[in-house]
């Protein structure tokens, strides 16, 4: 049963970009869909669990949820520029490397020389995997460009903030279920602000609401992760979530029909293997 719970986050986070890819629409439509769908899950979870949360933690969680949208907007824009199969491996690596460095420098993770050596080697493996997934045969400038990588890296700061905030004293003592709804409300708020400043007509487009399906899938995955971490431990729960990289990457190729040559596909497979191996290894640092 615990393994089934652990698979839900991997499945939900891996399937989400495939759903938005099938539904289509602009990055504004997709971001609003995630915010609205995740909030629906947040409201249901609140009614079921009825957790308590302090006012200070509530509003701080809303802020962090809103900042998370920066990272997700970056992903959606990158999906259109370099495809799901090109974006997800790179985004995963940026998140893992950034979160690991923040954890080491600010929160005291990887205490001791031995842990740091293992962690740094693991991150090097992950980076090598990302480089392999970005290999392209295109010579006409249509492959993954440096500017695309840099854009995705810069927007990943939103994910770093979101991943780090549970360790901040304001919310550290709060229950995970207690801060879940305000996080989701923050994501909805961020998505609405993004729509108002970039495309107000998006609220009249059907894709704006069809993408809510993807948001529900994402929200269920996020909520299930809370229980996976409790049932399996943070390390094991994290390792299982890495399967979302495999689902999203190969889903992009075979479901969304993103073209890759035989050589590119070979390098992508090798890169995914290294990313997963390196991600697992960081959990033992």
C-alpha positions as CSV (number, residue, x, y, z in Angstrom):
1,X,0.0,0.0,0.0
2,X,2.8,2.4,0.9
3,X,4.4,1.9,-2.6
4,X,1.1,2.7,-4.3
5,X,0.9,5.9,-2.3
6,X,4.5,6.7,-3.3
7,X,3.6,6.2,-7.0
8,X,0.8,8.7,-7.0
9,X,3.1,11.8,-6.9
10,X,5.3,10.4,-9.7
11,X,2.3,9.6,-11.8
12,X,0.5,12.9,-11.3
13,X,3.6,15.1,-11.8
14,X,4.6,13.0,-14.8
15,X,1.2,13.1,-16.5
16,X,0.5,16.7,-15.9
17,X,2.6,18.1,-18.7
18,X,1.2,15.5,-21.1
19,X,-2.4,16.6,-20.3
20,X,-1.6,20.3,-20.8
21,X,0.2,19.2,-24.1
22,X,-2.9,17.4,-25.3
23,X,-5.3,20.1,-24.2
24,X,-3.2,22.9,-25.7
25,X,-3.7,26.6,-25.1
26,X,-1.2,29.2,-24.1
27,X,1.1,29.2,-21.1
28,X,-1.5,31.5,-19.4
29,X,-4.3,28.9,-20.0
30,X,-2.1,26.1,-18.7
31,X,-1.0,28.0,-15.6
32,X,-4.5,29.0,-14.7
33,X,-5.6,25.4,-15.1
34,X,-2.9,24.2,-12.7
35,X,-3.9,26.9,-10.1
36,X,-7.6,26.3,-10.3
37,X,-7.3,22.5,-10.3
38,X,-4.8,22.4,-7.5
39,X,-7.1,24.7,-5.4
40,X,-10.0,22.4,-5.9
41,X,-7.9,19.5,-4.5
42,X,-6.8,21.9,-1.7
43,X,-10.3,22.7,-0.7
44,X,-11.4,19.1,-0.7
45,X,-8.4,18.0,1.3
46,X,-9.1,20.8,3.8
47,X,-12.8,19.7,4.2
48,X,-11.7,16.1,4.7
49,X,-8.7,16.6,7.1
50,X,-9.8,19.9,8.7
51,X,-6.3,20.9,9.8
52,X,-5.3,24.0,11.8
53,X,-2.8,26.6,10.7
54,X,-1.7,29.9,12.2
55,X,-2.6,33.1,10.3
56,X,1.1,33.9,9.9
57,X,1.9,30.5,8.3
58,X,-1.2,30.7,6.2
59,X,-0.2,33.9,4.5
60,X,3.4,32.9,4.2
61,X,2.3,29.7,2.5
62,X,0.1,31.7,0.1
63,X,3.1,33.9,-0.8
64,X,5.3,30.8,-1.4
65,X,2.7,29.2,-3.6
66,X,2.4,32.4,-5.7
67,X,6.2,32.4,-6.1
68,X,6.1,28.7,-7.2
69,X,4.2,29.9,-10.3
70,X,7.3,31.5,-11.6
71,X,8.9,28.1,-11.9
72,X,5.8,26.5,-13.5
73,X,5.4,29.4,-16.0
74,X,9.0,28.9,-17.0
75,X,8.2,25.2,-17.6
76,X,5.1,25.9,-19.7
77,X,6.9,28.4,-21.9
78,X,9.8,26.0,-22.2
79,X,7.4,23.2,-23.2
80,X,6.5,25.2,-26.3
81,X,10.1,26.2,-27.0
82,X,11.9,22.9,-26.6
83,X,9.2,20.4,-25.8
84,X,8.2,18.4,-22.7
85,X,10.9,15.8,-23.3
86,X,13.5,18.5,-23.5
87,X,12.2,20.6,-20.6
88,X,11.5,18.1,-17.9
89,X,14.9,16.5,-17.5
90,X,16.6,19.9,-17.4
91,X,14.1,21.4,-15.0
92,X,14.5,18.4,-12.7
93,X,18.2,18.8,-12.7
94,X,18.0,22.5,-12.0
95,X,15.6,21.9,-9.1
96,X,17.7,19.1,-7.6
97,X,21.0,20.9,-7.8
98,X,19.6,24.2,-6.5
99,X,17.6,22.6,-3.7
100,X,20.7,20.5,-2.7
101,X,23.0,23.6,-2.6
102,X,20.4,25.6,-0.6
103,X,19.9,22.7,1.8
104,X,23.7,22.4,2.3
105,X,24.5,26.1,2.7
106,X,21.4,27.3,4.6
107,X,19.7,24.3,6.3
108,X,22.8,22.3,7.2
109,X,22.1,19.3,5.0
110,X,25.0,17.0,4.0
111,X,26.8,17.5,7.3
112,X,30.4,16.2,7.3
113,X,32.9,15.7,4.6
114,X,31.8,12.2,3.6
115,X,28.2,13.4,2.9
116,X,29.4,16.4,1.0
117,X,31.6,14.3,-1.3
118,X,28.8,11.8,-2.0
119,X,26.4,14.7,-2.6
120,X,28.7,16.6,-5.0
121,X,29.5,13.4,-7.0
122,X,25.8,12.7,-7.2
123,X,25.1,16.2,-8.5
124,X,27.9,15.8,-11.1
125,X,26.2,12.6,-12.3
126,X,22.8,14.5,-12.5
127,X,24.4,17.4,-14.5
128,X,26.0,14.9,-16.9
129,X,22.6,13.3,-17.4
130,X,21.1,16.7,-18.2
131,X,23.8,17.4,-20.8
132,X,23.0,14.1,-22.5
133,X,19.3,14.8,-22.7
134,X,20.0,18.1,-24.4
135,X,22.1,16.6,-27.2
136,X,20.5,17.7,-30.5
137,X,21.2,16.8,-34.2
138,X,19.6,20.0,-35.4
139,X,22.1,22.3,-37.0
140,X,19.4,24.9,-38.1
141,X,19.1,26.5,-34.6
142,X,15.9,24.6,-33.8
143,X,17.4,22.4,-31.1
144,X,17.8,23.3,-27.4
145,X,19.6,26.7,-27.3
146,X,21.7,28.2,-24.5
147,X,19.1,31.0,-24.1
148,X,16.4,28.3,-23.6
149,X,18.5,26.6,-20.9
150,X,19.3,30.0,-19.2
151,X,15.6,31.0,-19.2
152,X,14.5,27.7,-17.6
153,X,17.3,28.1,-15.0
154,X,16.3,31.6,-14.1
155,X,12.6,30.7,-13.6
156,X,13.5,27.7,-11.5
157,X,14.1,30.1,-8.6
158,X,10.4,29.8,-8.0
159,X,10.6,26.1,-7.4
160,X,13.7,26.6,-5.1
161,X,11.7,28.9,-2.9
162,X,8.7,26.6,-2.8
163,X,10.8,23.6,-2.0
164,X,12.8,25.4,0.8
165,X,9.9,27.2,2.6
166,X,8.8,24.1,4.7
167,X,12.1,24.4,6.5
168,X,11.7,28.0,7.4
169,X,10.8,28.6,11.1
170,X,7.5,30.4,10.3
171,X,6.0,27.1,8.9
172,X,8.3,24.4,10.1
173,X,6.1,23.6,13.1
174,X,2.9,23.6,11.1
175,X,1.3,20.4,9.8
176,X,1.8,19.6,6.1
177,X,-1.9,19.3,5.6
178,X,-2.4,22.7,7.3
179,X,-0.3,24.6,4.9
180,X,-1.5,22.7,1.8
181,X,-4.6,24.7,1.0
182,X,-2.9,28.1,1.4
183,X,-0.1,26.9,-0.9
184,X,-2.7,26.0,-3.5
185,X,-4.5,29.3,-3.1
186,X,-1.2,31.0,-3.6
187,X,-0.7,29.1,-6.9
188,X,-4.1,30.2,-8.0
189,X,-3.4,33.8,-7.1
190,X,-0.1,33.7,-9.0
191,X,-1.8,32.3,-12.1
192,X,-4.5,35.0,-12.0
193,X,-1.9,37.7,-11.7
194,X,0.0,36.2,-14.6
195,X,-3.2,36.1,-16.7
196,X,-4.2,39.7,-15.8
197,X,-0.8,41.1,-16.8
198,X,-0.2,39.1,-20.0
199,X,-3.5,38.0,-21.5
200,X,-6.8,39.1,-20.0
201,X,-8.8,37.5,-22.9
202,X,-7.6,34.1,-21.7
203,X,-10.5,34.0,-19.3
204,X,-12.8,33.7,-22.3
205,X,-10.9,30.8,-23.8
206,X,-12.1,27.2,-23.3
207,X,-8.5,25.9,-22.8
208,X,-8.3,28.1,-19.7
209,X,-10.7,25.7,-18.0
210,X,-10.0,22.5,-19.8
211,X,-6.5,22.6,-18.3
212,X,-8.0,22.4,-14.9
213,X,-7.9,18.6,-15.4
214,X,-4.1,18.9,-15.4
215,X,-4.3,21.0,-12.2
216,X,-6.3,18.4,-10.4
217,X,-3.7,15.7,-11.4
218,X,-0.9,17.9,-10.1
219,X,-2.8,18.7,-6.9
220,X,-3.6,15.1,-6.1
221,X,0.1,14.3,-6.6
222,X,1.2,17.1,-4.3
223,X,-1.3,16.0,-1.6
224,X,-0.3,12.4,-1.9
225,X,3.3,13.3,-1.5
226,X,2.5,14.5,2.1
227,X,1.3,11.0,3.0
228,X,4.0,9.2,1.0
229,X,6.7,11.1,3.0
230,X,5.0,10.0,6.3
231,X,4.5,6.4,5.2
232,X,7.8,5.8,3.4
233,X,10.1,8.5,4.9
234,X,11.3,11.6,3.1
235,X,14.2,9.8,1.3
236,X,12.2,7.0,-0.1
237,X,9.3,9.3,-1.0
238,X,11.7,11.5,-2.9
239,X,13.3,8.6,-4.8
240,X,9.9,7.4,-6.0
241,X,9.0,10.9,-7.3
242,X,11.9,10.7,-9.7
243,X,9.8,8.3,-11.8
244,X,7.9,11.4,-13.0
245,X,11.0,12.4,-15.1
246,X,10.7,9.1,-17.0
247,X,6.9,9.4,-17.5
248,X,7.0,13.0,-18.7
249,X,10.1,12.6,-20.9
250,X,9.0,9.5,-22.8
251,X,5.4,10.6,-22.7
252,X,6.5,13.8,-24.6
253,X,8.2,11.6,-27.2
254,X,5.6,8.9,-27.6
255,X,2.3,10.6,-26.6
256,X,2.9,14.2,-27.7
257,X,5.0,12.9,-30.7
258,X,8.0,15.2,-30.1
259,X,10.5,14.2,-32.6
260,X,13.9,12.8,-31.7
261,X,16.4,11.1,-33.9
262,X,17.7,7.7,-33.0
263,X,20.9,9.3,-31.7
264,X,19.0,11.9,-29.7
265,X,16.8,9.2,-28.2
266,X,19.8,7.1,-27.2
267,X,21.4,10.1,-25.4
268,X,18.1,10.9,-23.8
269,X,17.7,7.4,-22.4
270,X,21.3,7.5,-21.0
271,X,20.7,10.9,-19.6
272,X,17.5,9.9,-17.8
273,X,19.3,6.9,-16.3
274,X,22.0,9.2,-15.0
275,X,19.5,11.7,-13.6
276,X,17.6,9.1,-11.7
277,X,20.8,7.4,-10.4
278,X,22.2,10.8,-9.3
279,X,18.9,11.8,-7.7
280,X,18.8,8.6,-5.7
281,X,22.4,9.0,-4.7
282,X,21.8,12.5,-3.3
283,X,19.3,11.0,-0.9
284,X,22.1,9.0,0.7
285,X,24.4,12.0,1.1
